[in-house]
Amino acid sequence: MSKLRFIFRLKIHAGKLDEFKAVAAALLAMVQEQGRHTLEYEWFLNGDQTECVVLETFADSDALLTHADMVAAQAGRLFALCDMQDLWLCGEPSPAVLQRAAAFAPRQYSF
């Protein structure tokens, strides 16, 4: 099985919720328009809107890398507004995906 899933848990910086939501909306629109190999891209806020969980599922490693290139500029803006608390990488990623994700130190889970 080549499908990959990323699960992020993000802590939104105090006073940055509205800006976070605007950047998230831009990312969602971009992926809806251009991310044809992104199978799932969903964002969820907790009750007090201080944390966000992002679910991303890709057809394969190439689709994930294409997605990463597409959202890179907006992701930089997003990570100025929040801190990554957790990152899980599920599936069998290619060496290129592992290298690209290494800076985020994901917990990796195989099928």
C-alpha positions in Angstrom: 0.0 0.0 0.0 1.5 3.3 -1.0 -1.0 5.7 0.6 0.5 8.1 3.2 -1.0 10.1 6.0 0.3 13.0 8.0 -1.4 14.0 11.3 -0.3 17.3 12.8 -1.3 18.8 16.2 -0.6 22.5 16.3 -0.7 24.9 19.2 -1.9 28.3 18.0 0.0 31.3 19.4 -2.1 33.6 21.7 -3.8 36.4 19.8 -3.1 34.8 16.4 -6.3 32.8 15.9 -7.8 35.0 13.2 -4.5 35.2 11.3 -4.1 31.4 11.7 -7.6 30.8 10.3 -6.9 33.1 7.3 -3.7 31.2 6.4 -5.4 27.9 6.9 -8.3 29.0 4.6 -5.7 30.0 1.9 -4.0 26.6 2.3 -7.4 24.7 2.0 -8.4 26.7 -1.1 -5.0 26.0 -2.7 -5.2 22.3 -2.1 -8.8 22.1 -3.3 -7.9 23.8 -6.5 -4.5 22.2 -7.2 -4.0 19.2 -5.0 -5.5 16.5 -7.2 -3.4 13.8 -5.5 -4.3 14.9 -2.0 -6.9 12.5 -0.9 -7.8 14.1 2.4 -7.0 17.5 3.8 -9.0 18.4 6.9 -8.5 20.8 9.8 -10.1 20.6 13.2 -10.0 23.1 16.1 -10.4 22.1 19.7 -13.2 23.7 21.9 -11.3 26.8 22.9 -9.6 27.1 19.5 -6.1 27.0 20.9 -5.1 23.8 19.1 -5.6 22.5 15.6 -5.3 18.9 14.3 -4.6 18.5 10.6 -5.3 15.3 8.7 -3.5 14.9 5.3 -3.7 11.8 3.2 -1.8 11.4 -0.1 -2.0 8.8 -2.9 1.8 8.1 -2.6 5.1 9.7 -1.7 5.3 11.6 -5.0 1.9 13.2 -4.2 3.1 14.2 -0.8 6.2 15.8 -2.2 4.2 17.7 -4.8 1.9 18.9 -2.0 4.8 20.0 0.1 6.3 22.1 -2.8 2.9 23.6 -3.5 2.2 24.8 0.1 5.7 25.7 1.2 5.3 29.5 1.2 2.0 29.4 3.0 3.2 26.7 5.4 6.0 29.1 6.4 3.4 31.7 7.3 1.4 29.2 9.2 4.3 28.0 11.3 5.0 31.6 12.4 1.6 31.5 14.0 1.7 28.2 15.8 4.0 25.5 17.2 3.9 21.9 16.1 3.1 19.7 19.1 3.1 16.4 17.4 3.5 14.9 13.9 2.8 11.4 12.9 3.7 9.9 9.5 1.7 6.8 8.7 2.5 4.5 5.8 5.6 3.5 3.9 7.2 6.8 2.7 10.0 7.0 0.2 13.5 8.0 1.3 12.8 11.5 -0.3 9.8 12.0 2.0 11.8 10.8 5.1 14.6 13.3 4.2 12.1 16.2 3.6 10.2 15.5 6.9 13.3 14.9 9.0 13.4 18.5 10.2 10.0 18.0 11.8 11.0 14.7 13.5 7.8 12.8 12.8 6.8 9.7 14.7 6.6 7.1 12.0 4.1 4.3 11.9 4.0 1.5 9.2 1.0 -0.5 8.0 
